[in-house]
């Protein structure tokens, strides 16, 4: 698998070089939109990125998770549906019993 460090070696720093540049220098680079990879012994161990890029990565991740759930549902959906009352009965309850319990909890302040 190709990594960011493989594609952009100029944006890769050793821990020693990153220390020399200082936090202020690394933050300034991130604010300008430059992603920096920090390596220890030739292995990428950290990344310095802007908050804007960080938020974008989290949005993309959330979108990918949602898309994968939709796709998994689409691929595994048999079209069979279960009525709520049947599902409640399968767990050994009935709707009236659950509704009465809920009303009692609400009346007692145990929402």
Kinemage of the C-alpha trace (Angstrom):
@kinemage 1
@onewidth
@group {chain A} dominant
@subgroup {mainchain}
@vectorlist {calphas} color= white
{ca unk a 1} P 0.000 0.000 0.000
{ca unk a 2} L 1.339 3.416 -0.951
{ca unk a 3} L 1.445 5.910 1.908
{ca unk a 4} L 1.374 9.697 1.987
{ca unk a 5} L 5.057 9.663 2.973
{ca unk a 6} L 5.886 7.554 -0.113
{ca unk a 7} L 4.140 9.988 -2.450
{ca unk a 8} L 5.297 13.198 -0.723
{ca unk a 9} L 8.771 12.597 0.724
{ca unk a 10} L 9.409 16.369 0.874
{ca unk a 11} L 6.608 16.657 3.439
{ca unk a 12} L 8.157 14.030 5.697
{ca unk a 13} L 10.374 14.964 8.648
{ca unk a 14} L 12.279 12.920 11.178
{ca unk a 15} L 11.436 13.515 14.816
{ca unk a 16} L 14.770 15.328 15.118
{ca unk a 17} L 13.990 17.628 12.170
{ca unk a 18} L 10.470 18.271 13.498
{ca unk a 19} L 11.928 19.167 16.888
{ca unk a 20} L 14.320 21.565 15.162
{ca unk a 21} L 11.468 23.199 13.270
{ca unk a 22} L 9.520 23.550 16.518
{ca unk a 23} L 5.833 23.390 17.254
{ca unk a 24} L 5.288 26.942 16.004
{ca unk a 25} L 6.844 26.087 12.636
{ca unk a 26} L 4.830 22.892 12.270
{ca unk a 27} L 1.610 24.718 13.180
{ca unk a 28} L 2.376 27.457 10.670
{ca unk a 29} L 2.838 24.823 7.934
{ca unk a 30} L -0.461 23.163 8.921
{ca unk a 31} L -2.273 26.510 8.851
{ca unk a 32} L -1.025 26.980 5.278
{ca unk a 33} L -2.538 23.604 4.400
{ca unk a 34} L 0.714 21.640 4.312
{ca unk a 35} L 0.390 18.177 5.837
{ca unk a 36} L 3.559 17.001 7.572
{ca unk a 37} L 4.401 13.379 8.381
{ca unk a 38} L 6.800 12.798 11.278
{ca unk a 39} L 8.906 9.641 11.161
{ca unk a 40} L 10.867 7.820 13.829
{ca unk a 41} L 13.530 5.427 12.552
{ca unk a 42} L 12.097 5.717 9.017
{ca unk a 43} L 8.559 4.777 10.073
{ca unk a 44} L 5.680 7.283 9.983
{ca unk a 45} L 4.408 7.795 13.537
{ca unk a 46} L 2.503 11.113 13.489
{ca unk a 47} L 0.921 13.688 11.233
{ca unk a 48} L 0.505 17.422 11.655
{ca unk a 49} L -2.537 18.672 9.744
{ca unk a 50} L -4.825 21.693 9.897
{ca unk a 51} L -8.074 21.551 11.829
{ca unk a 52} L -9.901 22.183 8.553
{ca unk a 53} L -8.308 19.064 7.040
{ca unk a 54} L -8.924 17.095 10.247
{ca unk a 55} L -12.648 18.007 10.180
{ca unk a 56} L -12.830 17.088 6.485
{ca unk a 57} L -11.290 13.673 7.172
{ca unk a 58} L -13.822 13.025 9.927
{ca unk a 59} L -16.733 14.055 7.679
{ca unk a 60} L -15.478 11.771 4.906
{ca unk a 61} L -15.056 8.920 7.399
{ca unk a 62} L -18.607 9.394 8.687
{ca unk a 63} L -19.930 9.482 5.106
{ca unk a 64} L -18.053 6.282 4.233
{ca unk a 65} L -19.400 4.508 7.307
{ca unk a 66} L -22.959 5.589 6.443
{ca unk a 67} L -22.510 4.505 2.821
{ca unk a 68} L -21.144 1.116 3.865
{ca unk a 69} L -24.119 0.556 6.173
{ca unk a 70} L -26.539 1.437 3.379
{ca unk a 71} L -24.709 -0.872 0.986
{ca unk a 72} L -24.598 -3.726 3.516
{ca unk a 73} L -28.319 -3.310 4.141
{ca unk a 74} L -29.042 -3.243 0.414
{ca unk a 75} L -27.009 -6.383 -0.222
{ca unk a 76} L -28.444 -8.339 2.694
{ca unk a 77} L -32.076 -7.206 2.571
{ca unk a 78} L -34.379 -10.113 1.787
{ca unk a 79} L -37.467 -7.935 1.674
{ca unk a 80} L -39.002 -9.722 4.656
{ca unk a 81} L -40.412 -7.371 7.274
{ca unk a 82} L -41.443 -8.113 10.849
{ca unk a 83} L -44.404 -6.404 12.471
{ca unk a 84} L -43.493 -4.578 15.709
{ca unk a 85} L -46.028 -6.556 17.729
{ca unk a 86} L -44.543 -9.811 16.393
{ca unk a 87} L -41.052 -8.678 17.391
{ca unk a 88} L -42.259 -7.705 20.873
{ca unk a 89} L -43.949 -11.106 21.233
{ca unk a 90} L -40.766 -12.876 20.107
{ca unk a 91} L -39.065 -11.411 23.195
{ca unk a 92} L -41.882 -12.597 25.449
{ca unk a 93} L -43.652 -9.264 25.957
{ca unk a 94} L -46.827 -7.667 24.742
{ca unk a 95} L -47.356 -4.058 23.757
{ca unk a 96} L -49.966 -3.292 26.452
{ca unk a 97} L -47.636 -4.589 29.158
{ca unk a 98} L -44.728 -2.438 27.912
{ca unk a 99} L -46.897 0.659 27.555
{ca unk a 100} L -48.258 0.206 31.107
{ca unk a 101} L -44.707 -0.173 32.437
{ca unk a 102} L -43.609 2.969 30.593
{ca unk a 103} L -46.570 4.977 31.939
{ca unk a 104} L -45.788 3.806 35.484
{ca unk a 105} L -42.131 4.809 35.094
{ca unk a 106} L -43.090 8.246 33.773
{ca unk a 107} L -45.615 8.770 36.590
{ca unk a 108} L -42.903 7.831 39.118
{ca unk a 109} L -40.423 10.254 37.505
{ca unk a 110} L -38.191 7.487 36.098
{ca unk a 111} L -38.105 8.544 32.494
